[in-house]
């Protein structure tokens, strides 16, 4: 079992608190990730979608309870699971962005798989430093730009990056 923390960063111009629409533990937010088999190293051909509100029973012999993904490697046939652990994420603030650091978003407990890539999609929110809220932002294009009428300044998200850090 390996725990991976999804870490995000971006350049935030006159913006702060970048996070999923319903907060870091939004049950309906979709995480699109690529999986790598921990046994043979095969990379999944397509992205896999994970969300907190979609669970499946653990495979028989693996204990009781639920997980967020049970999948077999298409190459070697080994089965693995991915379980999301809420309560560990924080929004990306302007201070964190300016310091060049990443903000933790979601913790994933992986058995048999490694997480290797996260794709930004839709369903994000952010607020300007003047308090204007921007909701349901689509970051799949890699950036967001608007003009904040209240603050009379441009706002922008650019240079989005995500990594998975192994945590204990």
N, C-alpha and C positions, 0 to 999 in steps of 0.2 A: 504494500500500500504506500502510495506517495501522495502528499498533499501539494497541490499547485495553487498559488495565489495569482489571480489575474490582476496585473498591474497596468494602469493606463496613464498616459501623459499626452499633452498637447500644448500648443502655443495658444494661450487665451488672451485675446486683446479686449480689454475693458469688460471681461466676463469672469465669473467665478461659479463654483458649485456645479460642475458638469457631472451628471449622473443619469441613470435610467429614469424614465418618466415618473414612476412611483417610488423612487428612492433606490438605494443600493440593494435592498431586499425585495424589490418589486416582483411578486410571484408571476406576473404575466410577461415580464421582460424576457426576450429570447436571446440566448448566447449562442452564436454560431462559431464553432471551433473545429479544428482539424485534429484528428486522433492519430497517434502513432502506436502500433502494437508494441507492447513491452517485451514480447517474446521474439518476434522475427524482425521488428523494425519497419514493417510495412506501413506506409502513410495512407490514411483513408483518402479515396479519390474525391469524395465530396465532403462539404462541411456538414457537421452534425449539429442539430438544434437542441439546446437544453433550456428548460425553464423550471423554476421552482414549483409551479403548479401542475407539472406533469410527472407523475411517478409510476413506477412499475414494481411488482414484487421482486425480491431478490431470487435468483435461481435456486432451485432445490439443492440442498446440501451446503449452501452459503450462508445459512442463518435465516432468521425471521426479519421481517421489516420490508422497507421499500428503498428504492434507489431512483435516480433520475434517468439512468441509461443502462441497459444491458445490451451488449452487442458482441458479435463474433467477428474476429479478424477474417476478412475475405481471402487472405493468403494462406494462413496456417490453421485457421479454424479455432484458435484459442478464444475463450470467452473472457470479457472484461466488463467492469462496471465503472460508472462515474456517478458520484453523489455530491450534490451541491450543499455547502454548509453556510447558511445565512448568518448575518450578524457580525461579519468581519470586515465589511467594506465601508468606504468613506468617499464622499464626492471629491472630485479634483478641484481644488481651490486655485485662485490666481497665485497665491503665495507658493504653493507646491509647484505649480507650473513654472513660475519665474525662477525657482531654485533648481530647476532641471530634474526634479524628483518625480517619481511615479506615485499614484494613489492606488491603494488596494481596492478592488471592486467586488470580487467574489472568490471564495475558497472552494476548491474542488478536490474531493478525495477520490483518487483513481486506483483501481486494482486491475492490472493487466494492460492499461493504456497510459500513454503520456499525452498531455495536451501541448500542441506545438504552434498553433496559430489561432488568433481571434480576429473575427471580421466585425468591424463597426457597421451597424445597420440603422434602422429607424427606432424611434421610441425613446429619445434622449431629451433631457431638459437642462437648462442653464439659465443663469440670471446675470444681468448687467451689474456693474458696480454701482449703478444708480438705482437698482431695484427692479428694473423691467424684467419680466419673466418671459422666456421663450420655451415653448413646449412642443412635444412631438417632433423633434428635430431628426432629420434623416442624415446620418453621417456616413452613409455608404459611399458617397462621392469623395470622402476624405476631408471635407471642410464645410464650414457654415459661415455666411456673412450676412449681416443686416445693418440697419442704421437705427440707433436708439434715439427716438425723438425726445424722450424725457431727459436723457443725459446729453443730448446734442453731440453724439460721438459715434463713430463706426464701431461695430462689435464683430469679432471674428474668432472662429476656431480653425486652426490649421495644424499641420504636422502631427497628425494623430499617430500614436504608437502604442502598442500593447505587447507585453511580455508575460510569460508564466514563470514565476519564481517558485522553486521548491522550498517549502516551509515545513517545520517540525510540528 
